């Protein structure tokens, strides 16, 4: 007998409940050893600069030090160390299904995945050439909520030679999981999914007038072997265009960001050779939003002030950094005409979010730094309390070759209510014509 979505959600919730009651949810890989980390971390309030960086080099990316700290372009302030444990439903699903997922014989194939984190930390070994692929799947299926909205997002384009702000764009964005949902009904999946996707994101430009109405829709296929799916409404043409593979690696609306950079990496798993490069502890921009310096800009509908930026040309989020355990991942493109020779990520071990990234050009020379500012949901806007979703509320992409950067300020609402499947279809893109 075929179960309707109501009964599927009830049974899914019951499985979570039983696993929570009978399973050991303490002492798992979603916890972090705060005492151990605090022992190696700089004291709260420590300012790391060109005078004292040598003392903390073990906790910093070497190229970041050489490029920015050693030159005096930015100082880093150490902040409070805390846990960013995902929602307990996701933790329980991971425990319940651990060991069921496996890699297929063909790149991009993941067999047996049901919910939660696909692969355990114990399965990641530098000696195992499959560990890089396991890690990118963990990153792809990390818990970022079942749907979310960014009602206000501002991108600033900054010239680092002239040290001036060139222009600012305003966007709104939405994202929705169609499969592997853990908290918001319908669970575990949206019943109608004609494009067979795992996740979808939209990005709509609101201003200035030359880009207003441009709307992008990107799908994450549930089948990684399928052709990439993406569309963009172009107001000048008054039509929807399919996003070609090569367009994903072009500059998006003149910024320093490629579509492939969204959320760390929006490409297919199969299109890169992934290598696990080990683990370490490193300082990352992870903070409590209520304890950092804020910009004067206030959100229109929330009690929220946006993250400010500082350092050379204002290219760096003015936030505190804390010591985090990370897994190091390298991705080498298989496409011969790809503009990169490799991607490099520090992936936070607790959340599986790629908070810090580096891109290298085709000659193997360092090209860009990618920084994602991550805030604790319980000290953010009230809608995010208890969500277990790390809040991405600032970011920067810094092109050190062209001496240019793009900074992002945003207010994010996790597990937003009343999200509509129909808003994530190509036919909805022409609303940009308004």
VENQUIQUI-V736581 format. One record per backbone hydrogen bond with DSSP energy under -1.0 kcal/mol. CO is the residue of the C=O (numbers start at 1). NH is the residue of the N-H. E is the energy in kcal/mol with one decimal. If there is no record, write none. Layout:
co = [CO CO]
nh = [NH NH]
e = [E E]
This chain:
co = [4 5 6 7 8 9 10 11 12 13 14 15 16 17 18 19 28 32 33 34 35 37 43 46 48 49 52 53 56 57 59 61 62 63 64 64 65 68 68 69 73 76 77 78 87 88 89 90 91 92 93 97 102 106 109 111 121 125 128 130 131 132 133 134 135 136 137 139 146 147 147 148 149 150 152 153 154 155 156 157 157 158 159 159 164 167 169 170 170 171 172 173 174 175 176 178 188 193 196 198 198 199 200 201 202 203 204 205 207 208 208 211 214 215 216 217 218 220 220 223 229 230 231 232 233 234 234 239 241 246 247 248 252 257 258 259 260 261 269 271 273 275 278 280 282 284 284 285 287 288 297 302 304 306 308 310 311 312 316 317 321 322 324 325 326 327 328 329 330 331 332 335 342 343 344 345 346 347 348 353 353 355 356 357 358 359 359 360 361 365 367 368 369 370 371 373 374 375 376 381 382 384 391 391 393 394 395 396 397 398 399 403 404 405 406 407 408 409 413 420 421 425 426 428 429 430 431]
nh = [8 9 10 11 12 13 14 15 16 17 18 19 20 21 22 23 31 34 37 38 39 41 46 78 76 53 55 56 59 60 283 65 66 67 68 69 70 73 74 72 312 48 321 45 91 92 93 94 95 96 97 100 111 109 104 102 124 128 131 134 135 136 137 138 139 140 141 142 177 415 416 175 413 173 411 171 409 169 407 166 167 405 163 164 159 157 155 206 207 153 204 150 202 148 200 190 181 196 222 178 179 220 176 218 174 216 172 213 170 211 212 214 205 233 203 231 201 198 199 226 219 243 217 241 215 238 239 234 232 249 250 260 255 252 261 262 266 264 272 334 332 330 328 326 324 286 322 374 376 291 306 304 299 295 318 316 314 315 310 319 79 284 282 349 280 347 277 345 275 343 273 338 360 331 358 329 356 327 352 348 355 372 346 370 344 367 368 341 364 361 400 359 398 357 396 393 287 391 379 384 385 387 375 393 410 373 408 371 406 369 404 160 399 158 397 156 395 154 149 423 424 428 429 431 432 433 434]
e = [-2.0 -2.3 -1.9 -2.6 -2.3 -2.4 -2.3 -2.3 -1.8 -2.5 -2.7 -2.1 -2.3 -2.3 -2.9 -1.9 -1.5 -1.5 -2.3 -2.9 -1.6 -1.6 -2.2 -2.9 -2.3 -1.4 -1.3 -1.5 -2.0 -1.6 -3.5 -2.1 -2.3 -2.2 -2.5 -1.3 -3.3 -2.1 -1.2 -1.4 -2.9 -3.7 -2.7 -3.1 -1.9 -2.8 -2.3 -2.2 -2.1 -2.7 -1.9 -2.1 -3.3 -1.7 -2.6 -2.6 -1.6 -1.4 -1.9 -2.1 -2.4 -2.0 -1.7 -2.1 -2.3 -2.6 -2.3 -1.3 -2.0 -1.2 -1.1 -2.4 -3.0 -2.2 -1.8 -3.2 -2.2 -2.7 -2.3 -3.0 -1.0 -2.2 -1.0 -1.6 -2.5 -2.7 -2.9 -3.5 -1.3 -1.6 -3.0 -3.2 -2.7 -2.6 -1.8 -2.9 -2.8 -1.9 -2.0 -2.7 -1.5 -3.1 -2.4 -2.6 -1.8 -2.9 -1.9 -2.9 -2.1 -1.5 -1.6 -2.2 -2.9 -3.0 -2.0 -2.5 -2.3 -3.1 -1.3 -1.6 -2.4 -2.9 -3.0 -3.2 -1.4 -1.8 -1.2 -2.4 -2.9 -1.2 -1.5 -2.6 -1.8 -2.7 -1.7 -1.4 -1.8 -2.1 -1.4 -2.2 -2.1 -2.3 -3.1 -3.0 -2.8 -2.2 -2.4 -2.7 -1.6 -1.9 -1.9 -1.8 -2.8 -3.0 -3.0 -1.9 -2.2 -1.4 -2.9 -1.9 -2.4 -2.4 -2.5 -2.7 -1.7 -3.1 -3.1 -2.9 -2.8 -2.8 -2.7 -1.5 -2.0 -2.5 -2.6 -2.3 -1.2 -2.6 -2.9 -2.5 -1.8 -2.6 -2.8 -3.1 -2.2 -3.1 -1.6 -2.4 -2.4 -2.8 -1.9 -2.5 -2.5 -2.8 -2.3 -1.5 -2.6 -2.8 -1.4 -1.9 -1.5 -2.0 -3.2 -1.0 -1.5 -2.7 -2.9 -2.9 -2.4 -2.0 -2.0 -2.1 -2.9 -2.9 -2.5 -2.7 -1.6 -2.8 -2.1 -1.2 -2.0 -2.1 -1.5 -1.4 -2.1 -1.8 -2.0]
